[in-house]
Amino acid sequence: MLDMLGNAQVLILLTLGVAALALEVYALVDALRYPAKAYTAAGKLNKQAWVAILVVATMVGFVTVTRVLGLGILGVVAAGVYLADVRPALRAVTPRGGWRGSRGSSGSGGQGPYGRW
């Protein structure tokens, strides 16, 4: 009976650790998508600082995937701060189509509501 309970706890903690690592990787990839000038326009730390924070968070998450409730919580907090505070600010200052600008003289640049026509 106790063996089954111990195995269930290990499985739950492993699931939480993998979910935390996925969150950290998602935050890192999202941070890499935005140009450096978006961070400045949003009034946040620069891109290099956030990418460095999230790389360290992802490495901590990888190392502590089976011990997420210990030191691994630091990576989750860093990714959470990025996703809850920085990402919305970046999305607010970034044009929907990105920083490339429009092509041609029309405002849409050959873009429809779901992409190029």
Secondary structure, DSSP 8 states (H G I E B T S, - for coil): -HHHHHHHHHHHHHHHHHHHHHHHHHHHHHHHHS-HHHHHHHTSS-HHHHHHHHHHHHHHHHHTTT-TTTTTHHHHHHHHHIIIIIHHHHHHHS-TT-SS---SSSSSSSEETTEE-
